[in-house]
Structure formats: structure tokens, C-alpha cells
Amino acid sequence: MDKRLLGIVLLLLALASVVIIEEYRIGQVKEEEALVENGRNELKNTVLEKDLEIVEKNRELSSLLENNSILSRKLLEQEAKIGELENNKTHLEEELKKNYATVEELKEDYNALYENFTNFELRANDSMSWFRNNSRLGEQEPVRIAEYWCVREDAFNYPCEVFYLKKYYSWGYAEDLYGDRLFSLEEILERKGGDCEDWSLFAKALLNRMKEGYGGENAFWLMEKEGGKRFELFEEGNGTLWYYPDMKKKEFGKLKDWQFLVVCHDSHCVNAFTNSSIEITPENLEFIHVFEPQNGEYVGEGKDFGVCSESACDKNKNIWLFITDEDMYVFEDSWESYGLYSKYAEERKKGILEMLNRAV
């Protein structure tokens, strides 16, 4: 082979080897550059992810900081409230000490008030007992006189009783020397009469006694005005007949069917009676029968006088006081009685006990 040609071939082979080597190196460089680019991209992605994480963490941190600020503010508020509560506690403890002393004082006041109402109730009950104890005569002289001289024709003649006591026993009207007051039956019998309320109490007690037992079957006589008539009282052993002129008999049914009471109108007290089945109340006073106990004259019905009420009361005419066998009722601004006082005291005592129990 031609040396020149051989040299050219060898040169071409050398150049080809260089080209191949360069291409190989270029391929490796490109691979390395691709790897670097991939690494760079991965790094960018990692950086981006980290940036996102940082943003999220910053957001979380901001939220936590905000929550911390809110909690700090609430903590300060709670500490302020705790301080206020501590102050209130101290104040309440001081007030409690004062209130304890006040409660003890109130308990003493309540106990004293309870005792006052107890005494008030006892006085009211004692007064009611007084009326019960003075509602009926026993076997005293007026009862014997009534039974011997004034019961005839199966009737008790009340005007006869009064006339006999006045004529033969010196009974009469007697003023109260030491102020107006109610005398007991024993005192009335000893004084042989009294003022209008004493006569009324006596008449009620006598009639209550006369309606007991068999005497309750007797009728009940009063008298009322009528010209030309006469009301016979009794006849003495010598034939002398005592009577009231211009009066006639007014007869009522059996004594046992009546309940008797005292009523006062103006400044005068008289007697009254109503059927035993009727409750004696201010509302029922219009239906009572009224008579004068100092002579036995029938003077009318309750409605003829009128009865005091909260809507109207003329004490110069209307009935403003009445006495039963157990109590006395008086009208002031309303009807009051010892029984009502006793009930009021009992209710107030219950209220005081409830307050004491709450104060313990």
C-alpha cells in the first residue's frame, strides 16, 4: 500500500477515534448535565415544598401567636376577675359577720314578737272565756223567781221576771261609777242590776238557763205596745193582779229553738234572739228580734236599726256591737272580735316561726 495512503488512513482512523472519544465524552457530559438538571429540578421542587412548609408554619405560628395574645388577654381578664372576687369575698366575709350579728338580733326580735303575739292570743282567749263563763245563770234567786212566778201556760213570761225583781228585790238601773265596763254575772247579781249592757248580759244568761232541760219546751213571752190592751205579769196570793196597760203579749216559739245575744246601737244596749240554726254573723243581724231587757218590751227587728258595714255605718242608729255566748264583736272600720284577734295572733305566730326557721 502506498505509504501516503496508509498515512492518510491512519490519520483518518486517529481522527475517527478522537471523534468517537469526543462524542463519548460529550454524551457523558450531557448525561451528567441531565443528571445535574434533574437534581436541580428536584432541588427546586424540594425548595418549593420547603417554602410552602415554611409558609404554612408561618401561618400556624401567626395563628398561635394570635391565640396566645387572646389567651394572654383572657388570662389578664380572669386575673382581674379573680382579684375582684377576692375583694368581694373579703367584703362578703365582713358582711357575713355583720349579718350574723344582725340575724341573731332578728331572732331575738322574732322571739320577743312571738311572745307578744302569744300573750295577745292568751288575752283574747281569756276574754272569750269570760263571755263563756258569764253566758248562763246557775241556780241563783232570779232563776227561782222565774220558775215559780213567771212560768205559766207553758211559757216563760220575761216581763214578769223584770217587774218582780224591781218591785220586790230592788233591782234597777245603776251607772258605772268608775268608767263604763262590763260586769260579771256575780257582780250584776250583787249590784241588783246595772246599766244597759249589764241588764242585757243578765237577760241573756237568764234566758240561756231557762231554755235548758224541760224549760226549753216553754214558749217565750215579750210584750209590745197596743192601746186598750193589757199585758198580765203575775197574780199574788191575795188576788192582786199586776199588769202593764196598753201592752199586749207577743209570743215566740219554744225557748230551746232560740239563741240569745246582746246588741248595741247608739249608746244603748238591748237583747236580741234568732233561730238556733242560724249562725250569728254581722250579715245575719238584720233578721234578729230585738227587745228591751229592762222591761221586756219588743222593739223590732235588726233591719229596723240597720247594721254597720264597711260601706256605711251610723253608730247613732245602726247596730255596731254584739255579744254572743263566746265573743264580743265591735265595728270600727270593720267588724273585729276577740276570736278574730286570736286567729290573727295564731297566724302571725306561724309566720314568725317560719321566719325563725329560715333564719337558723
C-alpha positions in Angstrom: 0.0 0.0 0.0 1.1 3.4 -0.7 2.7 4.9 2.4 1.0 8.1 1.8 -2.3 6.4 1.5 -1.5 4.4 4.6 -0.7 7.6 6.5 -3.9 9.1 5.4 -5.8 6.0 6.5 -4.0 6.0 9.8 -4.8 9.7 10.2 -8.4 9.2 9.4 -8.5 6.3 11.9 -6.9 8.5 14.5 -9.4 11.3 13.7 -12.3 8.9 13.9 -11.0 7.6 17.3 -10.8 11.2 18.5 -14.3 11.9 17.2 -15.7 8.8 18.9 -13.9 9.7 22.1 -15.2 13.2 22.0 -18.7 12.1 21.2 -18.5 9.7 24.1 -17.2 12.4 26.3 -20.0 14.8 25.1 -22.5 12.0 25.7 -21.2 11.6 29.3 -21.3 15.4 29.8 -24.8 15.5 28.5 -25.8 12.7 30.8 -24.1 14.5 33.7 -25.8 17.7 32.7 -29.1 15.9 32.6 -28.5 14.4 36.0 -27.5 17.9 37.2 -30.6 19.3 35.7 -32.7 16.6 37.3 -31.0 17.2 40.6 -31.6 20.9 40.2 -35.2 20.4 39.4 -35.6 18.1 42.3 -33.8 20.6 44.5 -36.1 23.3 43.2 -39.1 21.2 44.0 -37.7 20.4 47.4 -37.1 24.1 48.0 -40.6 24.9 46.8 -42.0 22.3 49.1 -40.0 23.7 52.0 -41.1 27.2 51.1 -44.7 26.0 51.2 -44.0 24.3 54.5 -42.4 27.5 55.8 -45.4 29.5 54.7 -47.7 27.0 56.4 -45.6 27.0 59.5 -45.5 30.8 59.5 -49.3 30.8 59.2 -49.6 28.3 62.1 -47.1 30.5 64.0 -49.2 33.6 63.3 -52.3 31.7 64.4 -50.6 30.5 67.6 -49.3 34.0 68.3 -52.8 35.4 67.8 -54.3 32.7 70.1 -51.5 33.4 72.6 -52.4 37.0 72.5 -56.1 36.2 73.0 -55.3 33.8 75.8 -53.0 36.3 77.4 -55.8 39.0 77.3 -58.3 36.5 78.7 -55.8 35.5 81.4 -55.4 39.1 82.4 -59.2 39.5 82.4 -59.6 36.3 84.6 -56.8 37.6 86.9 -58.7 40.8 87.2 -61.9 38.9 88.0 -60.1 36.8 90.5 -58.9 39.9 92.1 -62.4 41.3 92.1 -63.8 38.1 93.5 -61.2 38.1 96.2 -62.2 41.6 97.2 -65.8 40.6 97.1 -65.1 37.6 99.2 -63.4 39.7 101.8 -66.3 42.2 101.7 -68.8 39.3 101.9 -67.0 37.8 104.8 -67.1 41.1 106.6 -70.8 41.5 105.7 -71.5 37.9 106.8 -70.0 38.7 110.2 -72.2 41.7 110.5 -75.2 39.8 109.1 -74.7 37.0 111.6 -74.9 39.6 114.4 -78.0 41.1 112.7 -79.6 37.6 112.3 -79.1 36.9 116.0 -80.7 40.3 116.8 -83.5 39.5 114.4 -84.0 36.1 116.1 -84.2 37.9 119.4 -86.7 40.3 118.0 -88.8 37.5 116.4 -88.8 35.6 119.7 -89.9 38.7 121.5 -92.6 39.3 118.8 -93.7 35.7 119.1 -94.0 36.1 122.9 -96.1 39.3 122.4 -98.5 37.6 120.0 -98.7 34.6 122.4 -99.7 37.0 125.2 -102.1 38.7 122.8 -103.6 35.4 121.9 -103.9 34.4 125.6 -105.6 37.7 126.4 -108.0 37.3 123.6 -108.8 33.7 124.6 -109.2 34.8 128.2 -111.7 37.4 127.1 -113.6 34.8 125.2 -113.6 32.6 128.3 -115.0 35.5 130.2 -118.0 35.7 127.9 -118.5 31.9 128.1 -118.3 31.9 131.9 -120.9 34.7 132.0 -123.3 33.4 129.4 -125.6 31.3 131.8 -127.0 31.7 135.3 -126.9 28.9 137.8 -129.4 28.3 140.5 -129.5 31.9 141.8 -132.5 33.8 143.1 -133.6 35.2 139.7 -133.9 31.7 138.2 -136.1 30.5 141.2 -138.3 33.6 140.8 -138.7 32.9 137.1 -139.6 29.3 137.6 -142.1 30.0 140.5 -143.7 33.3 139.5 -143.2 33.7 135.7 -143.7 30.4 134.0 -147.4 29.7 133.2 -149.4 28.4 130.3 -146.3 26.6 129.2 -144.5 29.9 128.6 -141.8 32.0 130.3 -143.0 35.5 130.8 -139.9 37.6 130.7 -141.5 41.0 131.6 -142.9 39.3 134.7 -139.3 38.5 135.8 -138.1 42.0 135.4 -141.1 43.5 137.2 -140.7 41.1 140.1 -137.0 41.8 140.6 -137.6 45.6 140.5 -140.6 45.5 142.8 -139.6 43.0 145.4 -135.8 42.8 145.2 -134.9 46.5 144.5 -133.3 45.8 141.1 -132.9 48.8 138.9 -130.6 50.9 136.7 -127.2 51.7 138.1 -124.5 53.8 136.4 -120.9 52.6 136.4 -119.1 54.7 139.0 -115.5 54.1 137.7 -116.0 54.2 133.9 -118.0 52.1 131.5 -117.1 48.4 131.8 -118.8 45.0 131.6 -119.6 43.5 135.0 -119.7 39.7 135.6 -122.9 38.0 136.4 -121.8 37.7 140.0 -121.3 41.4 140.2 -124.6 42.2 138.4 -126.5 40.0 140.9 -124.7 41.7 143.8 -125.4 45.1 142.4 -129.0 44.1 141.6 -128.9 45.4 138.1 -126.6 47.9 136.3 -126.5 49.9 133.2 -128.0 48.8 129.8 -125.2 46.3 128.9 -125.3 44.8 132.4 -129.1 44.2 132.1 -128.5 42.7 128.6 -125.9 40.3 129.8 -128.1 39.3 132.7 -131.1 38.7 130.4 -129.1 36.6 128.0 -127.7 34.5 130.9 -131.2 34.0 132.4 -132.8 33.0 129.1 -129.9 30.6 128.4 -130.6 29.0 131.8 -134.4 28.9 131.2 -134.1 27.1 127.9 -132.2 24.2 129.4 -133.9 20.8 130.0 -137.6 20.7 130.2 -137.8 24.5 130.4 -136.7 24.6 126.8 -140.1 23.3 125.8 -141.8 26.5 127.1 -142.7 29.3 124.8 -141.2 32.8 125.3 -143.3 35.9 126.0 -142.5 39.5 125.5 -144.8 42.5 125.3 -145.4 45.2 122.7 -147.5 48.4 122.7 -151.2 48.4 121.8 -153.8 50.8 123.1 -156.6 49.3 125.1 -154.8 46.1 125.8 -153.1 44.9 128.9 -150.2 42.5 129.5 -150.6 40.4 132.6 -147.5 39.8 134.7 -148.5 37.6 137.7 -151.1 37.4 140.4 -150.2 37.5 144.1 -151.7 35.2 146.7 -154.2 37.8 147.8 -155.6 38.1 144.3 -153.7 41.2 143.3 -153.0 41.0 139.5 -150.1 43.0 138.2 -150.1 44.0 134.5 -148.9 46.7 132.1 -151.7 48.7 130.5 -151.7 49.4 126.7 -149.5 46.5 126.1 -150.2 43.1 124.6 -148.5 39.7 124.6 -146.1 38.8 121.8 -145.3 35.1 121.9 -142.4 33.3 120.3 -141.8 29.6 120.0 -140.0 27.3 122.3 -137.0 28.7 124.2 -134.8 25.8 123.1 -135.2 27.0 119.4 -133.7 30.4 120.1 -130.2 31.7 120.7 -129.8 34.9 122.6 -127.3 37.8 122.3 -126.6 41.4 123.2 -126.7 44.1 120.6 -125.8 47.8 120.9 -126.9 50.7 118.8 -126.4 54.4 119.5 -125.2 54.4 123.1 -127.8 51.8 124.3 -127.6 48.0 124.6 -130.5 45.7 124.3 -131.1 42.0 123.8 -131.8 40.0 120.6 -132.5 36.5 119.6 -132.6 34.4 116.4 -133.2 30.9 115.4 -130.6 28.4 116.8 -129.9 27.1 113.3 -128.7 30.5 112.1 -125.0 31.4 112.5 -124.7 34.8 114.3 -122.7 37.0 111.9 -122.9 40.7 111.1 -124.6 39.8 107.9 -127.4 37.9 109.7 -128.1 40.6 112.3 -130.9 42.1 110.1 -133.0 39.0 110.8 -132.8 39.1 114.6 -135.7 40.0 117.0 -134.8 42.8 119.4 -136.2 43.6 122.9 -135.5 45.9 125.9 -134.2 43.8 128.8 -135.1 46.4 131.4 -138.9 45.8 130.9 -139.3 43.1 128.3 -140.8 45.2 125.5 -140.3 44.0 121.9 -138.9 46.8 119.8 -138.5 45.4 116.4 -136.1 43.5 114.1 -132.5 44.1 113.3 -133.3 45.6 109.9 -135.3 48.3 111.7 -132.0 49.6 113.1 -129.6 48.6 110.3 -126.2 47.0 110.8 -122.8 48.7 110.4 -120.8 47.6 107.4 -117.7 48.8 105.6 -119.8 50.7 103.1 -121.9 52.6 105.7 -122.2 52.9 109.5 -124.2 55.3 111.6 -123.5 54.5 115.2 -126.3 56.8 116.3 -128.7 54.3 114.8 -127.1 51.1 113.4 -126.0 48.1 115.4 -122.3 48.5 116.0 -121.6 45.9 118.7 -123.0 42.5 119.6 -122.1 39.9 122.2 -122.6 36.1 121.8 -122.1 33.4 124.4 -118.4 33.2 123.4 -117.3 36.5 122.0 -117.8 40.2 121.5 -117.9 41.9 118.1 -117.2 45.6 117.6 -117.3 47.7 114.4 -114.6 50.2 113.9 -113.6 50.4 110.3 -114.6 46.7 110.0 -116.0 44.1 112.3 -113.5 42.9 114.9 -113.7 40.4 117.7 -111.6 38.6 120.3 -112.0 35.4 118.2 -110.6 37.2 115.1 -107.8 38.7 117.2 -106.9 35.2 118.5 -107.0 33.8 114.9 -104.8 36.7 113.7 -102.3 36.2 116.5 -102.1 32.4 115.8 -101.5 33.1 112.1 -98.8 35.7 112.9 -97.1 33.2 115.3 -96.9 30.7 112.5 -95.4 33.3 110.2 -92.8 34.2 112.8 -91.9 30.5 113.3 -91.3 30.2 109.6 -89.1 33.3 109.6 -87.2 31.9 112.6 -86.6 28.6 110.8 -85.3 30.4 107.8 -83.0 32.5 109.9 -81.4 29.5 111.6 
